[in-house]
C-alpha cells in the first residue's frame, strides 16, 4: 500500500515556513495549493514532493468527478464515494505531512518522487 519515509533533515523552505507546515498547506485547497507551493518552493524536496502529490491526487479527483458528473445516477453514486475517499485521503495526507513524513501513495507518490529528484 502506501510507503512512509522520514523527511530530509533540512527545515529550510523558500516560503519561510517550517517544512512540515508548508507540506500540510500543500493539501489544504487540493491541487490549487499544490501548484502554489510548487511555484513558490525552490529547494526543499519535502515540500515539493507534497506539492506534486497534492496536484496529482486532487487533480485526478477533480477530473474524474467532472467526467462522472455527466452520468446521471451512477455518476452521482460514484462521485459521492470518491468524495468520501478524497476527504479521508485529504485528512491523512495533511496529518502525515505535518508529522514530517513523506507519506507516499502508490501511484501519485511515485510520480511525485520522480518529479522531485
Secondary structure, DSSP 8 states (H G I E B T S, - for coil): --EEEE--S----TTSS-HHHHHHHHHHTTHHHHHHHHHH-SS-HHHHHHHHHHHHHHHHHHHHHHHHHTSSHHHHHHHHHHHHHHHHHHHHHHHHHHTTEEEE-HHHHHHHHHHH-
